[in-house]
Amino acid sequence: MKKTAMSLLVVTALLGSLLTACSGNTNNNSATPPATNSPITSESPTPSPSPSDEPSNTDKPDDNKIESSTDKIMKAMLDKIEQPGLMDLTLDNIDAYYVIDTDLIDEFSIKTPAFNLSSNEIAIVKVKDKKDIAEIKKSMEQRGADVQKMFEQYLPEPYKLAQDYRVVTVGEYVLFLISEKADELEKAFKEAAASA
């Protein structure tokens, strides 16, 4: 009998804590949109969601990204041809996706699928020296093979799309592309990279 009463008290205390924690999150969430709406609309058309304490931290990287030529090219491409459901890779997580020597790269902008049900991917790399383009292209081809392996056993459509990946160069820029709108995106890349 004492064990049952004690268990009931513990469960009641836990439920009370959960309800208190949930009600605290509701207040924080309702305060977040007004604080984040104005900076987001003035900075970029496709922001990623962030916790309420991060907008000031994400403002500076976004400003830096807009200044880089690879991000300008990416933005020009995505303004013309929408590719939803993509997330940005950073220098911290590029190694999880690409076998690439980052010392050879001057700038990069890489967008990968937010969910593992898609093989769509766009990577733009600016090399420091044009002599390294062949090595970067090999890294992109390896990425194409890796994406194919991920999908060949269980999702035929993304697998088929990944088989038609593209690696394109314009000047010191290298594009890796998997998309059902690859022709349009490649054309937009060539135009944007030529004027970068």
Secondary structure by P-SEA (a helix, b strand, c coil): caaaaaaaaaaaaaaaaaaaaaaaaaaaaaacccccaaaaaacccccccccccccccaaaaaaaaaacaaaaaaaaaaaaccccbbbbbcccccccccccccccccccccccccccccccbbbbbbbccccaaaaaaaaaaaaaaaaaaacccccaaaaaaaabbbbbbcccbbbbbcccaaaaaaaaaaaaaaac
